[in-house]
């Protein structure tokens, strides 16, 4: 067994174990920390396959932003998780049904290449040699040429989701001073400065 195989099984075992602990840990903070550990090991698996760009993106985006955001939200919000888990058994059949459907889809996708190799070969593209094109450049060529419209649609969907989240969470509170940029720009020295002549003995 080579060194690469040893690291593959190591990363894979830790990733699966930490992913199980994400749903098994009772403390939500521990669950987020196990999630971060899962992302690190998944990035290690990407590095072993030569996809260094996906590994860096996984660390920067998911570990550096999403998982840390989850951690701060869980630590700042005083959520009664015992009450949330009280109705777990009521939704267990629905969750099991969704899990079975997802497992069936994964089996169809992953097993399709085994039963019909010609289908997988028809959708795959030739991988250029590393001497001709880097991994990041090859990924960019495919993403911004063949799938440019899907990329733009995904960006629009994320933009709409971001605007919707801002609209749903924005609350205008009363008795709070807000900045009016147009009013500030329209100010002149005549309207901004009041010259007051104070007579002797009338000052504060």
Secondary structure, DSSP 8 states (H G I E B T S, - for coil): --HHHHHHHHHHHHHHHHHHHHHH-SSHHHHHHHHHHHHHHHHHHHHHTT-HHHHHHIIIIIIIIIIHHHHHHHHHS---HHHHGGGTTTSHHHHHHHHHHHHHHHHHHHHHHHH-HHHHHHH------TTTS-HHHHHHHIIIIITHHHHHHHHHHHHHHHHHHHHHH----TT-----HHHHHT--HHHH-------TT---
